[in-house]
Amino acid sequence: MQKRVKVKPNSKTAKIIEEEDGSLTVYLKSPPVDGKANEELIKTVADEYNVPKSHVIIKSGLSARQKVIEIDI
């Protein structure tokens, strides 16, 4: 399943909000430096959908706030 994701790094708490259009807004504690935010994004989404981290792939937007991820359920 593919999801559009809007990432908000440097937030106080890590959480996921599902928007009305089916996309996700993900708040991350990590800064967008050295891939730390991407690592936390993968971990947070994997925990939310109860899948291993290896089942979450960032398909596009590796260095952007708007990303497309694929979750292998």
JOPEUR-V661712 format. One record per residue. N is the residue number from 1. RES is the residue in one letter. SS is DSSP state (a for helix, b for strand, c for the rest). OMEGA is omega in whole degrees, -180 to 180 (none if undefined). Layout:
BEGIN
n/res/ss/omega
N/RES/SS/OMEGA
N/RES/SS/OMEGA
END
This chain:
BEGIN
n/res/ss/omega
1/M/c/178
2/Q/b/179
3/K/b/170
4/R/b/-175
5/V/b/171
6/K/b/-174
7/V/b/177
8/K/b/-180
9/P/c/179
10/N/c/177
11/S/c/-180
12/K/c/179
13/T/c/177
14/A/c/179
15/K/b/179
16/I/b/176
17/I/b/177
18/E/b/-178
19/E/c/-178
20/E/c/-179
21/D/c/178
22/G/c/178
23/S/c/-179
24/L/b/167
25/T/b/-175
26/V/b/177
27/Y/b/-176
28/L/c/176
29/K/c/-174
30/S/c/173
31/P/c/180
32/P/c/-177
33/V/c/176
34/D/c/177
35/G/c/-178
36/K/a/180
37/A/a/178
38/N/a/177
39/E/a/-180
40/E/a/177
41/L/a/-179
42/I/a/-180
43/K/a/-178
44/T/a/179
45/V/a/179
46/A/a/178
47/D/a/-178
48/E/a/-177
49/Y/a/178
50/N/c/176
51/V/c/175
52/P/c/180
53/K/a/-179
54/S/a/180
55/H/a/179
56/V/b/-177
57/I/b/173
58/I/b/-176
59/K/b/179
60/S/b/179
61/G/c/-176
62/L/c/-179
63/S/c/-180
64/A/c/177
65/R/c/176
66/Q/b/-177
67/K/b/170
68/V/b/179
69/I/b/175
70/E/b/180
71/I/b/-180
72/D/c/-176
73/I/c/none
END
